């Protein structure tokens, strides 16, 4: 599923127009981004938790040139699903 199909489903299952649904969708994701930048995390009950984690610099081997390369440190986003979401996905 992508943004377009999700916005269409929101519009079809609510009293909002497609345009209004897209504005709401965009605003929700802006707030999530702000939370990740400011608070370094975002959690949704019964869905999971997104958090910003830091990765230190590390050396890797460039096999094409046969030399070590130093990757700079960086932040990345990790997601941990809730137990409820895992149960739903793994339900047989």
C-alpha positions as a Markdown table, in Angstrom:
| # | Residue | x | y | z |
|---|---|---|---|---|
| 1 | Unk | 0.0 | 0.0 | 0.0 |
| 2 | Unk | 1.2 | 3.5 | -0.7 |
| 3 | Unk | 0.2 | 7.0 | 0.3 |
| 4 | Unk | -2.3 | 7.5 | -2.5 |
| 5 | Unk | -4.2 | 4.3 | -1.8 |
| 6 | Unk | -4.2 | 5.0 | 2.0 |
| 7 | Unk | -5.6 | 8.5 | 1.5 |
| 8 | Unk | -8.3 | 7.0 | -0.8 |
| 9 | Unk | -9.2 | 4.5 | 1.8 |
| 10 | Unk | -9.4 | 7.2 | 4.5 |
| 11 | Unk | -11.6 | 9.4 | 2.2 |
| 12 | Unk | -13.9 | 6.4 | 1.3 |
| 13 | Unk | -14.4 | 5.3 | 4.9 |
| 14 | Unk | -15.0 | 8.8 | 6.4 |
| 15 | Unk | -17.0 | 12.0 | 5.6 |
| 16 | Unk | -13.8 | 13.8 | 4.5 |
| 17 | Unk | -13.1 | 14.7 | 0.9 |
| 18 | Unk | -10.0 | 13.2 | -0.7 |
| 19 | Unk | -8.3 | 16.5 | -0.6 |
| 20 | Unk | -9.1 | 17.0 | 3.1 |
| 21 | Unk | -7.9 | 13.4 | 3.9 |
| 22 | Unk | -4.6 | 14.1 | 2.2 |
| 23 | Unk | -4.1 | 17.3 | 4.2 |
| 24 | Unk | -4.8 | 15.3 | 7.4 |
| 25 | Unk | -2.5 | 12.5 | 6.4 |
| 26 | Unk | 0.3 | 15.0 | 5.5 |
| 27 | Unk | -0.1 | 16.8 | 8.8 |
| 28 | Unk | 0.0 | 13.6 | 10.8 |
| 29 | Unk | 3.3 | 12.6 | 9.2 |
| 30 | Unk | 4.7 | 16.1 | 9.7 |
| 31 | Unk | 4.0 | 15.7 | 13.5 |
| 32 | Unk | 5.6 | 12.3 | 13.5 |
| 33 | Unk | 8.8 | 13.8 | 11.9 |
| 34 | Unk | 8.8 | 16.6 | 14.4 |
| 35 | Unk | 8.6 | 14.2 | 17.2 |
| 36 | Unk | 11.4 | 12.1 | 15.9 |
| 37 | Unk | 13.6 | 15.2 | 15.5 |
| 38 | Unk | 12.7 | 16.7 | 18.9 |
| 39 | Unk | 12.0 | 13.8 | 21.1 |
| 40 | Unk | 14.0 | 11.1 | 19.3 |
| 41 | Unk | 11.0 | 8.8 | 19.3 |
| 42 | Unk | 7.4 | 8.2 | 18.6 |
| 43 | Unk | 5.1 | 5.5 | 19.8 |
| 44 | Unk | 1.6 | 4.3 | 18.7 |
| 45 | Unk | -0.3 | 2.0 | 21.1 |
| 46 | Unk | -1.0 | -1.4 | 19.6 |
| 47 | Unk | 1.3 | -0.7 | 16.7 |
| 48 | Unk | 4.8 | 0.0 | 17.8 |
| 49 | Unk | 7.6 | 2.4 | 18.5 |
| 50 | Unk | 9.9 | 4.4 | 16.2 |
| 51 | Unk | 13.1 | 5.7 | 17.7 |
| 52 | Unk | 16.2 | 7.5 | 16.5 |
| 53 | Unk | 19.4 | 5.6 | 17.3 |
| 54 | Unk | 23.0 | 6.6 | 16.8 |
| 55 | Unk | 25.5 | 4.5 | 14.9 |
| 56 | Unk | 29.2 | 5.3 | 15.5 |
| 57 | Unk | 31.6 | 5.5 | 12.7 |
| 58 | Unk | 32.9 | 2.1 | 11.5 |
| 59 | Unk | 35.4 | 0.7 | 9.1 |
| 60 | Unk | 34.3 | -1.4 | 6.2 |
| 61 | Unk | 36.2 | -3.1 | 3.4 |
| 62 | Unk | 35.7 | -1.9 | -0.1 |
| 63 | Unk | 36.2 | -5.2 | -1.9 |
| 64 | Unk | 36.4 | -3.6 | -5.4 |
| 65 | Unk | 39.4 | -1.4 | -4.5 |
| 66 | Unk | 40.7 | -3.7 | -1.7 |
| 67 | Unk | 40.9 | -0.9 | 0.9 |
| 68 | Unk | 39.3 | 0.1 | 4.1 |
| 69 | Unk | 36.8 | 2.9 | 4.1 |
| 70 | Unk | 35.6 | 4.8 | 7.2 |
| 71 | Unk | 31.9 | 5.4 | 7.3 |
| 72 | Unk | 30.9 | 8.5 | 9.2 |
| 73 | Unk | 28.7 | 8.3 | 12.3 |
| 74 | Unk | 25.0 | 8.8 | 11.6 |
| 75 | Unk | 21.5 | 8.6 | 13.1 |
| 76 | Unk | 18.9 | 6.1 | 11.9 |
| 77 | Unk | 15.3 | 5.3 | 12.7 |
| 78 | Unk | 14.4 | 1.9 | 14.1 |
| 79 | Unk | 11.0 | 0.4 | 14.5 |
| 80 | Unk | 9.9 | -2.1 | 17.1 |
| 81 | Unk | 6.4 | -3.6 | 16.6 |
| 82 | Unk | 4.1 | -4.0 | 19.5 |
| 83 | Unk | 3.3 | -7.5 | 20.7 |
| 84 | Unk | -0.3 | -6.9 | 19.6 |
| 85 | Unk | 0.8 | -6.1 | 16.0 |
| 86 | Unk | 3.1 | -9.2 | 16.0 |
| 87 | Unk | 0.3 | -11.4 | 17.1 |
| 88 | Unk | -2.0 | -10.1 | 14.4 |
| 89 | Unk | 0.7 | -10.6 | 11.7 |
| 90 | Unk | 1.5 | -14.1 | 12.9 |
| 91 | Unk | -2.0 | -15.2 | 13.4 |
| 92 | Unk | -2.8 | -18.4 | 11.5 |
